[in-house]
Amino acid sequence: MRSAFARRYDQLTARMEDAWLRRARADLLVGLSGTVVELGAGTGHNLEHYPDTVERLVLTEPSAAMRDQLRTRVNEAPRSFDVEIVDATADRLPFNDGTADAIVSTLVLCSVPALGPVVAEARRVLRPGGELRLIEHVAAARGWAHRIQTRLDPVWNWIEGSCHLDHETRTALAAGGFDVSGVSEAVQRGMPPLFHRIARGVAVAP
Ligand SMILES: C[S@@+](CC[C@H](N)C(=O)[O-])C[C@H]1O[C@@H](n2cnc3c(N)ncnc32)[C@H](O)[C@@H]1O
């Protein structure tokens, strides 16, 4: 992600947060407990929604510009559990096998170059039955929108810095052995058509 985009991230996403995303984040994180790893935590929008039942929260984030803002947000509001910030990409997590009870990913899997290695890494780090909780914009269902996304993807990726329009996240999770029956996909009203199909819910590790 380009650092100029990172510095303006909160400003650019404010309307989306107010319209639906803040509420969706709160719903997503209900009931989490134990050791939780967040992928690409950005500026820390999920922080306020983690319940006190979490014991240890590790916020991974590869962008230095994002980590600066994340650190500020973490320091602003002390929590009852440990919070660490770690420089890492989602395909190489610095954790031992089976050590996380849950992984959280919101608007991150569009940013990874390929889903397969990230799904494999999430599976490695989660304990059996651990949860990957996600909110992600994904490829449109088949048809003209899907074809436009596929064609525009390289251009959009170059403009934005890392975001892909055509990731088939639910399919990649299922291929990686996750139970995706708790992941739904639907069009989110108010979002631009290029990324208005949102996958959300809980994928369970085998
Ligand atoms: C659209 S922002 C979302 C930030 C935050 N998760 C949220 O919900 O607001 C995408 C984030 O993914 C991070 N990112 C980009 N490539 C990544 C990768 N390969 N692995 C993990 N995170 C990545 C970016 O630095 C950025 O913070």
PDBQT file of the ligand as one rigid body, heavy atoms in Angstrom, charges set to zero:
ROOT
HETATM    1  C1  LIG A 301      -7.734  -1.662   2.921  1.00  0.00    +0.000 C 
HETATM    2  S1  LIG A 301      -6.565  -1.759   4.211  1.00  0.00    +0.000 S 
HETATM    3  C2  LIG A 301      -7.541  -2.487   5.546  1.00  0.00    +0.000 C 
HETATM    4  C3  LIG A 301      -7.018  -2.130   6.899  1.00  0.00    +0.000 C 
HETATM    5  C4  LIG A 301      -7.790  -2.733   8.071  1.00  0.00    +0.000 C 
HETATM    6  N1  LIG A 301      -7.737  -4.181   8.059  1.00  0.00    +0.000 N 
HETATM    7  C5  LIG A 301      -9.226  -2.292   8.107  1.00  0.00    +0.000 C 
HETATM    8  O1  LIG A 301     -10.114  -3.124   8.244  1.00  0.00    +0.000 OA
HETATM    9  O2  LIG A 301      -9.461  -1.066   8.053  1.00  0.00    +0.000 OA
HETATM   10  C6  LIG A 301      -5.533  -3.115   3.707  1.00  0.00    +0.000 C 
HETATM   11  C7  LIG A 301      -4.422  -3.397   4.682  1.00  0.00    +0.000 C 
HETATM   12  O3  LIG A 301      -3.738  -4.602   4.296  1.00  0.00    +0.000 OA
HETATM   13  C8  LIG A 301      -2.349  -4.375   4.446  1.00  0.00    +0.000 C 
HETATM   14  N2  LIG A 301      -1.655  -5.305   3.548  1.00  0.00    +0.000 N 
HETATM   15  C9  LIG A 301      -1.254  -5.117   2.276  1.00  0.00    +0.000 A 
HETATM   16  N3  LIG A 301      -0.643  -6.204   1.798  1.00  0.00    +0.000 NA
HETATM   17  C10 LIG A 301      -0.641  -7.117   2.798  1.00  0.00    +0.000 A 
HETATM   18  C11 LIG A 301      -0.140  -8.438   2.938  1.00  0.00    +0.000 A 
HETATM   19  N4  LIG A 301       0.471  -9.060   1.905  1.00  0.00    +0.000 N 
HETATM   20  N5  LIG A 301      -0.299  -9.058   4.124  1.00  0.00    +0.000 NA
HETATM   21  C12 LIG A 301      -0.936  -8.440   5.142  1.00  0.00    +0.000 A 
HETATM   22  N6  LIG A 301      -1.436  -7.198   5.065  1.00  0.00    +0.000 NA
HETATM   23  C13 LIG A 301      -1.294  -6.537   3.914  1.00  0.00    +0.000 A 
HETATM   24  C14 LIG A 301      -2.157  -2.922   4.094  1.00  0.00    +0.000 C 
HETATM   25  O4  LIG A 301      -0.933  -2.410   4.579  1.00  0.00    +0.000 OA
HETATM   26  C15 LIG A 301      -3.371  -2.310   4.761  1.00  0.00    +0.000 C 
HETATM   27  O5  LIG A 301      -3.138  -1.972   6.085  1.00  0.00    +0.000 OA
ENDROOT
TORSDOF 0
